[in-house]
C-alpha cells in the first residue's frame, strides 16, 4: 500500500525539518567525539560505561527541568515498555564497549555495519516493511563503501564474536524500539527521554564501575580527578544531552534503518574534516574510493526509499495512546506539548542551528584574518608591522599554512555553533513572547532592541570561552617570533588549547575577556536585531514582513550584521588582545588597561585593526545566517 500524497507545502516543510534534525545530530555527535577523545586519550578517563551513565544523568536533569518549566507535558508509557527498552540499551552500551575491547578495530567496524541488515530484518518481521530491489541494493552499496573506508585489520576470537553478536542485536533492537515507541504511543523525543533516561542512568551507574574495572583494571573511584578532567566530563555530559535527544528525534522522524544508513555520513564527514584540518595522513586512494561509493549509496537510498514501493508498510498499526493518530512529520515539534510551547522552542533551536552553520561556513576565513590583524604586536619604531593589511595577511597565511590556515580554530565554533545560535535565537524568541501582550502581536523596534540585548547577555557566557580558544589558535602565527609568551606553546587543536588554559588558570581562565565580550554582544545584538526588524518593515512596505522575498532578507540580514560592528568594534579588539595574552606574565591587567595601552601605542586606529575583514565577513555571513534562520523558521510554521 502506498502512502497518501502530500502537498508541496507539507513536503517542503518536512524536508526543512529533516535537514535541521540531521544537522543537530551531526553537530552534537562530532562534538562529543572530540571531547571524549580528549578525555580518554589525554586525561586517561577510560571508564566509558560510567561516563555513559553520567550522560543519561545529565539528560534526566534536563527533562526534569523542562517538565518543571511546563515545556514537557505528562504522558504515559507502560513500565514494561520502559524496562524492555532499557534492557536493550544497557546491553547495547555494554556490548559495544566489550566488543571494542576484545575485537580488532576491523572486526568491530564490520559488527557496526551488520546492524543495518539486522535492523532491516526487525522492520520486516515486526513492522511488515517491504523493501524494493533498488532500496536493498543501495543499502548494500553503503555497506561496501563504508567498509572500504574503515575496515582494515580483521581478526576475531570466540568471546569477541559473542560480545559483537550481543552488541549488534541489542543496539538494533534499541534503535528499532525508539521509533516503535514514539509511533505506538504518539509521544515525542523529549517525553521518551523523560521516561527512559532516569532508568538508564541508574542502571549504568550501578553496573558501570564494575564493568569498567573488569575492562580496564582500574577503579573509577581511584581516578585522579583534576579540575581539567572534571571540566571535560561535565562538557561531555552537556553535549550528550543534545546527542541523546538528536538520536531520538532522527529515529522517530525516519526509522532505525534510515538512521543507520544515512548516519554513516558522519563517518565520511569525520574523514573529510580530518583531511581538511590535519593533513593527508590516512586519506589513501582506498579511503577516497570508499567515501565515493558510500555517498553514492546514500544518495541512491534516499531516492529509492522515497519512491512508491521503495519502502512500504503492508499492515498499518495505529497509535494506541489516546485514540488519535499523528503525522510523523509533526511529531518532532508537537507531540511533546499540546500548548506548542515546546514547539516554539524546538523551532528556534532548529532554525538557529541551521542559521549558525550557514554563518560559520561563510564567515570563518574572514574572521581568521580579522583576529590575526587585531592580535599582531605593535611594531618597533621604524619597523613595518607583520601584516600590512588584510590582503597581505591572507597571502602570508596561505603561503605559510596553506588554505587550511584560513580555517584554523574552526573546531571550537564548529562544536558549539548549534548551541550558540540556538541560544541566541531561542532567548530572543522567548523574550519576544514575554513582551507581547497577546500572541502574534508585532513588537516595536524598541522592544526588538531589548530582545536583542537580552539574547546578547545569554550568549556572552558561551561566546567567551569559545572565542578564547578560537583566538589563541588563530593568533599563533601572527604573534610567532614577536617574543610573546602567549604563543610559546604551539597548540595542536581546540582541545589542546582548552587543556593548556585549564592547566594554567583553571576554569576561570576560559572566561578571560568576559567583560569586553559582554560589551560587544549586548549592545551589538541590540542594534543588530533592531536594525534587522526595522529594515524588514521598511522593505516590506504595505506587505507583512513575513512575506518578504529571499533577496530582501539577504539585504536586511547583511546590513544588520554590518551594524553590529559599527559601535562595538573597539570592544572586540580589546577582547582579542586580552584573550591571546599570557596568563602568567600578562601584558594587560584588564579591559580598561588594554584599551588605554592600545590607544597610547597606536592611537584610535589601533582600536579598529582588522575592521575591513570584519565588515567583509559580517555582511555575507549574517546575510546567510538570517536567511537560513528565516527560511527554516517559516518552513516550520
C-alpha positions as CSV (number, residue, x, y, z in Angstrom):
1,X,0.0,0.0,0.0
2,X,1.3,3.4,-0.8
3,X,1.1,6.4,1.5
4,X,-1.2,9.3,0.8
5,X,0.2,12.1,-1.3
6,X,1.2,15.3,0.4
7,X,1.0,18.8,-0.9
8,X,4.2,20.7,-1.9
9,X,4.0,22.9,1.2
10,X,3.9,19.9,3.5
11,X,6.7,18.2,1.6
12,X,8.9,21.4,1.7
13,X,8.2,21.7,5.4
14,X,9.2,18.1,6.1
15,X,12.4,18.5,4.1
16,X,13.5,21.5,6.1
17,X,12.7,19.8,9.4
18,X,14.5,16.7,8.3
19,X,17.6,18.7,7.4
20,X,17.6,20.5,10.7
21,X,17.2,17.2,12.6
22,X,20.2,15.7,10.8
23,X,22.3,18.8,11.3
24,X,21.5,18.7,15.0
25,X,22.6,15.1,15.2
26,X,25.8,15.5,13.2
27,X,27.0,18.6,15.1
28,X,26.4,17.0,18.6
29,X,27.8,13.7,17.5
30,X,31.1,15.3,16.2
31,X,31.3,17.5,19.3
32,X,31.0,14.6,21.7
33,X,33.6,12.5,19.8
34,X,36.1,15.4,20.1
35,X,35.5,15.9,23.8
36,X,35.5,12.2,24.7
37,X,38.7,11.6,22.7
38,X,40.5,14.3,24.7
39,X,39.0,13.0,27.9
40,X,40.1,9.4,27.4
41,X,43.3,9.8,25.4
42,X,44.7,12.8,27.1
43,X,43.4,12.5,30.7
44,X,43.1,8.7,30.9
45,X,39.4,8.7,31.9
46,X,38.7,5.3,30.2
47,X,35.6,4.5,32.1
48,X,33.2,4.5,29.1
49,X,30.2,2.8,30.7
50,X,30.3,5.0,33.8
51,X,30.6,8.1,31.6
52,X,27.6,7.0,29.6
53,X,25.7,6.7,32.9
54,X,26.7,10.3,33.7
55,X,25.4,11.3,30.3
56,X,22.0,9.9,31.0
57,X,22.0,11.5,34.4
58,X,22.5,14.9,32.7
59,X,19.8,14.1,30.2
60,X,17.5,13.2,33.1
61,X,18.2,16.5,34.8
62,X,17.4,18.3,31.5
63,X,14.0,16.5,31.1
64,X,13.1,17.2,34.8
65,X,13.8,20.9,34.4
66,X,11.8,21.1,31.2
67,X,8.9,19.3,32.8
68,X,9.0,21.7,35.8
69,X,9.0,24.7,33.4
70,X,6.0,23.3,31.6
71,X,7.7,22.5,28.3
72,X,7.1,18.8,28.6
73,X,3.6,17.6,29.2
74,X,2.7,14.5,31.2
75,X,2.5,11.3,29.1
76,X,2.0,7.6,29.8
77,X,4.4,4.8,28.8
78,X,3.9,1.4,30.5
79,X,6.8,0.4,32.7
80,X,7.1,-2.9,30.9
81,X,8.0,-1.0,27.7
82,X,10.5,1.1,29.6
83,X,12.1,-2.0,31.1
84,X,12.5,-3.7,27.7
85,X,13.9,-0.5,26.2
86,X,16.4,0.0,29.0
87,X,17.4,-3.7,28.8
88,X,18.2,-3.4,25.1
89,X,20.0,-0.1,25.6
90,X,22.1,-1.3,28.5
91,X,23.2,-4.5,26.6
92,X,24.0,-2.2,23.7
93,X,26.3,0.0,25.6
94,X,28.0,-2.8,27.5
95,X,28.2,-5.0,24.4
96,X,29.8,-2.2,22.2
97,X,32.4,-1.4,24.9
98,X,33.3,-5.1,25.4
99,X,33.3,-5.7,21.6
100,X,35.8,-2.9,21.0
101,X,37.9,-4.2,23.9
102,X,38.0,-7.8,22.7
103,X,38.0,-7.5,18.9
104,X,40.2,-5.9,16.4
105,X,39.1,-2.5,15.1
106,X,38.4,-4.0,11.7
107,X,36.0,-6.6,13.1
108,X,34.4,-4.0,15.4
109,X,33.6,-1.9,12.3
110,X,32.2,-5.0,10.5
111,X,30.0,-5.6,13.5
112,X,28.7,-2.0,13.4
113,X,27.9,-2.3,9.7
114,X,26.0,-5.5,10.3
115,X,23.5,-3.5,12.4
116,X,21.9,-2.3,9.1
117,X,20.8,-5.7,7.8
118,X,19.8,-6.7,11.3
119,X,17.6,-3.6,11.7
120,X,16.1,-4.3,8.3
121,X,15.2,-7.8,9.5
122,X,13.5,-6.3,12.6
123,X,11.4,-3.9,10.5
124,X,10.4,-6.7,8.1
125,X,9.4,-9.1,10.9
126,X,7.7,-6.7,13.3
127,X,6.5,-3.8,11.1
128,X,5.9,-5.8,7.9
129,X,8.1,-3.4,5.9
130,X,8.8,-4.4,2.4
131,X,12.0,-3.0,0.6
132,X,12.2,-2.7,-3.1
133,X,15.2,-4.1,-5.0
134,X,16.8,-0.7,-5.5
135,X,16.5,0.1,-1.8
136,X,18.1,-3.2,-0.9
137,X,20.9,-2.7,-3.4
138,X,21.5,0.9,-2.2
139,X,21.9,-0.3,1.4
140,X,24.4,-2.9,0.2
141,X,26.4,-0.2,-1.7
142,X,26.6,1.9,1.5
143,X,27.8,-1.1,3.4
144,X,30.5,-1.7,0.8
145,X,31.6,1.9,0.7
146,X,31.9,2.4,4.5
147,X,33.6,-1.0,4.8
148,X,36.2,0.0,2.3
149,X,36.8,3.3,4.2
150,X,37.0,1.9,7.7
151,X,37.8,-1.9,7.8
152,X,41.5,-2.7,7.9
153,X,42.8,-5.5,10.1
154,X,40.2,-8.2,10.8
155,X,40.7,-10.8,13.5
156,X,38.2,-12.4,15.7
157,X,38.0,-14.8,18.7
158,X,35.2,-16.7,20.4
159,X,34.5,-14.3,23.2
160,X,34.9,-11.3,20.9
161,X,32.4,-12.7,18.5
162,X,29.8,-13.3,21.3
163,X,30.3,-9.7,22.5
164,X,29.8,-8.4,19.0
165,X,26.7,-10.5,18.5
166,X,25.1,-9.2,21.7
167,X,26.1,-5.6,20.8
168,X,24.7,-5.8,17.2
169,X,21.3,-7.3,18.2
170,X,20.8,-5.2,21.3
171,X,21.8,-1.9,19.5
172,X,19.5,-2.8,16.6
173,X,16.6,-3.6,19.0
174,X,17.2,-0.4,21.0
175,X,17.1,1.8,17.9
176,X,14.1,0.0,16.5
177,X,12.3,0.5,19.8
178,X,12.9,4.3,19.8
179,X,10.9,4.5,16.6
180,X,8.4,1.9,17.7
181,X,7.5,3.6,21.0
182,X,7.2,7.1,19.6
183,X,4.9,5.8,16.9
184,X,2.9,3.4,19.0
185,X,2.2,5.8,21.9
186,X,2.3,9.1,20.0
187,X,5.0,10.6,22.2
188,X,7.9,12.8,21.1
189,X,11.6,12.6,21.7
190,X,11.6,14.8,24.9
191,X,8.9,12.7,26.5
192,X,10.5,9.4,25.6
193,X,13.8,10.5,27.0
194,X,12.0,11.6,30.2
195,X,10.7,8.1,30.6
196,X,13.8,6.1,29.7
197,X,16.8,8.3,30.7
198,X,16.4,8.0,34.5
199,X,16.2,4.2,34.5
200,X,19.3,4.1,32.1
201,X,21.2,6.4,34.3
202,X,20.6,4.4,37.5
203,X,21.3,1.0,35.8
204,X,24.6,2.2,34.2
205,X,25.8,4.0,37.3
206,X,25.4,0.7,39.2
207,X,26.9,-1.6,36.6
208,X,29.4,0.8,35.0
209,X,32.1,1.0,37.7
210,X,32.3,-2.8,37.9
211,X,32.3,-3.3,34.2
212,X,34.9,-0.6,33.6
213,X,37.1,-2.1,36.3
214,X,36.8,-5.5,34.5
215,X,37.8,-4.0,31.2
216,X,40.5,-1.6,32.2
217,X,41.8,-3.0,35.6
218,X,41.2,0.5,37.0
219,X,38.7,1.8,39.5
220,X,36.7,4.8,38.7
221,X,36.7,5.8,42.3
222,X,40.5,5.8,42.4
223,X,40.9,8.0,39.3
224,X,42.9,11.2,39.9
225,X,40.2,13.8,39.3
226,X,41.6,17.2,38.4
227,X,39.8,20.4,37.6
228,X,40.6,20.0,33.9
229,X,39.3,16.4,33.7
230,X,36.2,17.3,35.6
231,X,35.6,20.1,33.2
232,X,35.8,17.7,30.2
233,X,33.5,15.2,32.0
234,X,30.9,18.0,32.5
235,X,31.3,19.2,29.0
236,X,30.8,15.7,27.6
237,X,27.6,15.4,29.7
238,X,26.3,18.7,28.4
239,X,26.9,17.7,24.7
240,X,25.5,14.2,25.4
241,X,22.1,15.8,26.1
242,X,22.0,17.0,22.5
243,X,23.4,13.7,21.2
244,X,20.7,11.6,23.0
245,X,17.9,14.0,22.0
246,X,19.0,14.2,18.4
247,X,19.2,10.4,18.1
248,X,15.6,10.1,19.3
249,X,14.5,12.9,17.1
250,X,16.1,11.4,13.9
251,X,15.0,7.8,14.6
252,X,11.5,9.0,15.5
253,X,11.2,11.0,12.3
254,X,12.6,8.4,9.9
255,X,13.3,4.9,11.0
256,X,16.1,2.9,12.6
257,X,17.3,1.7,9.2
258,X,17.4,5.2,7.7
259,X,19.2,6.5,10.8
260,X,21.8,3.7,10.4
261,X,22.3,4.2,6.6
262,X,22.4,8.0,6.5
263,X,24.1,8.1,9.9
264,X,27.3,6.8,8.2
265,X,27.6,10.2,6.6
266,X,29.1,11.2,9.9
267,X,31.9,8.7,9.3
268,X,32.5,10.3,5.9
269,X,32.5,13.8,7.4
270,X,34.9,12.8,10.1
271,X,37.4,11.5,7.5
272,X,36.9,14.6,5.3
273,X,37.3,17.0,8.3
274,X,40.4,15.1,9.4
275,X,41.9,15.7,6.0
276,X,41.0,19.4,5.9
277,X,42.3,20.2,9.4
278,X,45.1,17.7,10.0
279,X,46.6,16.9,6.6
280,X,46.6,14.0,4.2
281,X,47.5,11.3,6.7
282,X,45.1,8.4,6.4
283,X,43.5,9.7,3.2
284,X,44.5,7.0,0.8
285,X,43.1,6.1,-2.6
286,X,41.2,3.3,-0.9
287,X,39.5,5.6,1.6
288,X,38.6,8.1,-1.2
289,X,37.0,5.4,-3.2
290,X,35.2,4.1,-0.2
291,X,33.8,7.5,0.6
292,X,32.6,8.0,-3.0
293,X,30.9,4.6,-3.0
294,X,29.2,5.2,0.3
295,X,28.0,8.7,-0.7
296,X,26.6,7.3,-3.9
297,X,24.8,4.6,-1.9
298,X,23.3,7.1,0.4
299,X,22.0,9.2,-2.4
300,X,20.6,6.1,-4.1
301,X,19.0,5.0,-0.8
302,X,17.4,8.4,-0.3
303,X,15.9,8.3,-3.8
304,X,14.9,4.7,-3.8
305,X,13.3,4.5,-0.4
306,X,11.3,7.7,-1.0
307,X,9.7,6.3,-4.2
308,X,6.4,4.5,-4.2
309,X,7.2,0.9,-3.3
310,X,10.7,1.7,-2.2
311,X,9.9,1.1,1.5
312,X,6.3,0.3,2.4
313,X,4.3,-0.8,5.4
314,X,1.8,-3.5,4.4
315,X,-0.1,-3.6,7.6
316,X,-0.7,-0.3,9.4
317,X,-0.7,-0.3,13.2
318,X,-2.4,2.8,14.6
319,X,-1.1,4.6,17.7
320,X,-2.9,3.4,20.9
321,X,-2.2,6.2,23.4
322,X,-5.3,8.3,23.2
323,X,-7.2,7.2,20.1
324,X,-5.8,9.9,17.8
325,X,-3.2,9.5,15.0
326,X,-0.5,12.0,14.3
327,X,1.7,12.5,11.2
328,X,5.3,11.7,12.0
329,X,6.4,14.9,10.3
330,X,4.7,16.9,13.1
331,X,5.8,14.5,15.9
332,X,9.1,16.3,16.3
333,X,7.6,19.6,17.0
334,X,4.2,19.0,18.6
335,X,3.9,15.6,20.3
336,X,5.7,16.9,23.4
337,X,3.5,19.9,24.0
338,X,-0.1,20.5,23.1
339,X,0.2,24.1,24.0
340,X,3.0,24.5,21.4
341,X,5.4,26.0,24.0
342,X,7.9,23.3,23.3
343,X,7.2,23.6,19.6
344,X,8.3,27.2,19.6
345,X,11.5,26.4,21.4
346,X,12.2,23.5,19.1
347,X,11.6,25.7,16.0
348,X,14.0,28.3,17.3
349,X,16.6,25.7,18.2
350,X,16.4,24.1,14.7
351,X,16.3,27.4,12.8
352,X,19.2,28.8,15.0
353,X,21.3,25.7,14.3
354,X,20.8,26.0,10.5
355,X,21.5,29.7,10.6
356,X,24.6,29.3,12.7
357,X,26.0,26.6,10.4
358,X,25.5,28.9,7.4
359,X,27.2,31.8,9.2
360,X,30.2,29.7,10.2
361,X,30.8,28.3,6.7
362,X,30.6,31.7,5.0
363,X,32.4,33.8,7.6
364,X,35.3,31.9,9.3
365,X,38.1,32.7,6.8
366,X,37.3,36.5,7.2
367,X,37.3,36.0,11.0
368,X,40.7,34.4,10.9
369,X,42.2,37.4,9.1
370,X,40.5,39.8,11.5
371,X,42.0,38.1,14.6
372,X,45.5,38.0,13.0
373,X,45.3,41.7,12.3
374,X,43.9,42.5,15.8
375,X,46.4,40.4,17.7
376,X,49.7,41.2,15.9
377,X,52.0,43.1,18.2
378,X,52.8,46.8,17.6
379,X,56.0,47.1,15.5
380,X,59.1,48.6,16.9
381,X,59.9,52.2,15.8
382,X,61.0,52.2,12.2
383,X,59.9,48.5,11.7
384,X,56.9,47.6,9.5
385,X,54.0,45.5,11.0
386,X,53.9,41.8,10.4
387,X,50.9,42.3,8.1
388,X,50.5,45.4,6.1
389,X,46.8,44.8,5.6
390,X,44.1,42.2,5.1
391,X,45.3,41.0,1.7
392,X,48.9,40.7,3.0
393,X,47.6,38.6,5.9
394,X,45.8,36.3,3.5
395,X,48.9,35.9,1.3
396,X,51.2,35.2,4.2
397,X,48.7,32.8,5.9
398,X,48.2,30.8,2.7
399,X,51.9,30.7,1.9
400,X,52.9,29.5,5.4
401,X,50.0,27.3,6.3
402,X,48.1,26.6,3.1
403,X,44.4,27.2,2.6
404,X,43.7,25.2,5.8
405,X,45.3,28.1,7.7
406,X,42.2,30.3,6.9
407,X,40.1,27.7,8.8
408,X,42.3,27.4,11.8
409,X,40.4,27.5,15.1
410,X,37.2,26.4,13.4
411,X,36.9,23.3,15.6
412,X,35.7,25.2,18.7
413,X,32.9,27.2,17.0
414,X,32.0,24.1,14.9
415,X,31.4,22.2,18.1
416,X,29.3,25.0,19.6
417,X,27.7,26.6,16.6
418,X,24.4,24.9,17.2
419,X,24.4,25.8,20.8
420,X,25.5,29.5,20.2
421,X,22.9,30.4,17.6
422,X,20.2,28.2,19.0
423,X,20.7,30.0,22.3
424,X,20.8,33.4,20.7
425,X,17.6,33.0,18.7
426,X,15.8,30.9,21.4
427,X,16.4,33.5,24.1
428,X,15.4,36.3,21.7
429,X,12.2,34.3,20.7
430,X,11.3,33.7,24.4
431,X,11.8,37.4,25.2
432,X,9.5,38.3,22.3
433,X,6.9,36.1,23.8
434,X,7.2,37.8,27.2
435,X,7.0,41.3,25.7
436,X,3.9,40.5,23.6
437,X,0.6,41.5,25.3
438,X,-1.2,38.8,23.1
439,X,0.1,36.0,20.8
440,X,1.1,37.1,17.3
441,X,1.2,40.8,18.1
442,X,4.1,42.5,16.3
443,X,6.7,44.2,18.5
444,X,8.0,47.7,18.2
445,X,11.6,48.4,17.2
446,X,12.4,49.4,20.8
447,X,11.1,46.0,22.1
448,X,13.2,44.2,19.4
449,X,16.3,46.1,20.7
450,X,15.5,44.9,24.3
451,X,15.1,41.3,23.0
452,X,18.5,41.5,21.2
453,X,20.2,42.9,24.3
454,X,18.8,40.0,26.4
455,X,20.0,37.5,23.9
456,X,23.4,39.1,23.9
457,X,23.7,38.6,27.7
458,X,22.9,34.9,27.4
459,X,25.3,34.1,24.5
460,X,28.2,36.0,26.0
461,X,28.8,33.3,28.6
462,X,29.1,30.7,25.7
463,X,30.9,33.0,23.3
464,X,33.7,34.0,25.7
465,X,35.4,30.5,26.2
466,X,34.7,29.5,22.6
467,X,36.3,32.6,21.2
468,X,39.2,32.4,23.6
469,X,40.1,29.0,22.2
470,X,39.5,30.2,18.6
471,X,41.5,33.4,19.0
472,X,44.5,31.6,20.6
473,X,44.6,29.2,17.7
474,X,44.1,31.9,15.0
475,X,46.7,34.3,16.5
476,X,49.6,31.9,16.8
477,X,51.2,32.8,13.5
478,X,50.5,36.5,14.0
479,X,52.4,36.5,17.3
480,X,55.1,34.0,16.3
481,X,58.6,35.4,16.5
482,X,57.4,38.5,18.4
483,X,58.6,37.2,21.7
484,X,55.1,36.7,23.1
485,X,54.8,34.2,25.8
486,X,51.2,33.6,24.8
487,X,52.3,31.5,21.9
488,X,55.4,29.9,23.3
489,X,53.5,26.7,23.1
490,X,52.1,25.6,19.7
491,X,48.6,24.3,20.1
492,X,47.6,21.1,18.4
493,X,43.9,22.0,18.2
494,X,40.9,23.3,20.2
495,X,41.1,20.6,22.9
496,X,44.9,21.3,23.3
497,X,44.2,25.0,23.9
498,X,41.5,24.2,26.5
499,X,43.9,21.8,28.2
500,X,46.7,24.4,28.4
501,X,44.3,27.1,29.6
502,X,42.7,24.9,32.3
503,X,46.2,23.8,33.5
504,X,47.4,27.4,33.8
505,X,44.4,29.3,35.0
506,X,41.6,26.8,35.7
507,X,38.0,27.2,34.6
508,X,38.2,30.9,35.3
509,X,40.9,31.2,32.6
510,X,38.3,30.2,29.9
511,X,36.3,33.3,30.8
512,X,39.2,35.7,30.3
513,X,37.8,38.6,28.3
514,X,34.2,38.2,29.5
515,X,33.7,41.9,30.2
516,X,34.6,43.1,26.7
517,X,32.6,40.1,25.3
518,X,29.5,41.4,27.1
519,X,30.4,44.9,25.9
520,X,30.3,43.6,22.4
521,X,27.4,41.1,22.5
522,X,24.8,43.2,24.5
523,X,24.8,46.5,22.5
524,X,25.8,44.7,19.3
525,X,22.9,42.3,19.3
526,X,20.5,45.0,20.5
527,X,21.4,47.2,17.5
528,X,21.6,44.3,15.0
529,X,18.1,42.9,15.8
530,X,16.6,46.4,15.9
531,X,18.1,47.3,12.5
532,X,17.1,43.9,11.1
533,X,13.4,44.3,12.1
534,X,13.4,47.9,11.1
535,X,14.8,47.1,7.6
536,X,12.3,44.3,7.2
537,X,9.4,46.7,7.9
538,X,10.9,49.3,5.6
539,X,11.5,46.8,2.7
540,X,8.0,45.2,3.1
541,X,6.2,48.5,2.6
542,X,2.5,47.7,2.7
543,X,3.0,44.0,3.0
544,X,3.7,41.9,6.1
545,X,7.4,41.5,6.9
546,X,6.8,37.7,6.8
547,X,6.1,38.0,3.1
548,X,9.5,39.4,2.2
549,X,11.4,37.6,-0.6
550,X,14.8,36.0,-0.1
551,X,16.6,38.9,-1.8
552,X,15.1,41.4,0.7
553,X,16.0,39.1,3.6
554,X,19.6,38.9,2.4
555,X,19.8,42.7,2.2
556,X,18.3,43.1,5.7
557,X,20.5,40.5,7.2
558,X,23.7,41.7,5.7
559,X,23.1,45.4,6.7
560,X,22.0,44.3,10.2
561,X,25.2,42.3,10.5
562,X,27.3,45.3,9.5
563,X,25.5,47.5,12.0
564,X,26.6,45.1,14.8
565,X,30.2,46.1,14.4
566,X,29.9,49.9,13.9
567,X,29.7,50.8,17.6
568,X,31.3,47.8,19.3
569,X,34.4,47.0,17.3
570,X,36.9,48.5,19.8
571,X,35.4,46.2,22.4
572,X,36.2,43.2,20.1
573,X,39.8,44.4,19.6
574,X,40.2,44.6,23.4
575,X,38.6,41.2,23.8
576,X,41.0,39.6,21.3
577,X,44.2,41.1,22.8
578,X,43.2,40.1,26.3
579,X,42.3,36.5,25.2
580,X,45.6,35.9,23.5
581,X,47.6,37.5,26.4
582,X,49.8,35.4,28.6
583,X,48.3,34.1,31.9
584,X,51.4,34.1,34.0
585,X,53.0,37.3,32.7
586,X,50.1,39.3,31.3
587,X,50.7,42.4,29.3
588,X,47.3,43.9,30.3
589,X,45.8,44.0,33.7
590,X,42.3,44.2,32.4
591,X,39.9,45.6,29.8
592,X,40.5,49.3,30.7
593,X,44.2,48.8,30.8
594,X,44.2,47.1,27.4
595,X,42.1,50.0,26.0
596,X,44.5,52.6,27.3
597,X,47.6,50.9,26.1
598,X,46.3,50.3,22.6
599,X,45.2,53.9,22.4
600,X,48.5,55.2,23.7
601,X,50.6,53.0,21.4
602,X,48.6,53.1,18.2
603,X,46.0,55.8,18.6
604,X,42.4,55.4,17.7
605,X,43.5,53.5,14.6
606,X,44.7,50.7,16.8
607,X,41.1,50.1,18.1
608,X,40.0,49.4,14.5
609,X,42.7,46.9,13.4
610,X,41.0,44.3,11.2
611,X,37.9,46.3,10.7
612,X,37.9,45.7,7.0
613,X,37.8,41.9,7.2
614,X,35.2,42.1,10.0
615,X,32.9,44.1,7.8
616,X,33.7,42.0,4.8
617,X,32.8,38.9,6.9
618,X,29.8,40.4,8.6
619,X,27.7,41.2,5.5
620,X,27.7,37.8,3.7
621,X,27.9,35.8,6.9
622,X,25.0,37.5,8.7
623,X,23.0,37.6,5.4
624,X,23.4,33.8,5.2
625,X,22.6,33.4,8.9
626,X,19.4,35.4,8.9
627,X,18.2,34.0,5.5
628,X,18.8,30.4,6.7
629,X,17.1,31.2,10.0
630,X,14.0,32.9,8.4
631,X,13.6,30.2,5.7
632,X,13.9,27.4,8.3
633,X,11.7,29.1,10.9
634,X,8.9,30.0,8.4
635,X,9.0,26.4,7.0
636,X,8.5,25.1,10.5
637,X,5.3,27.1,10.9
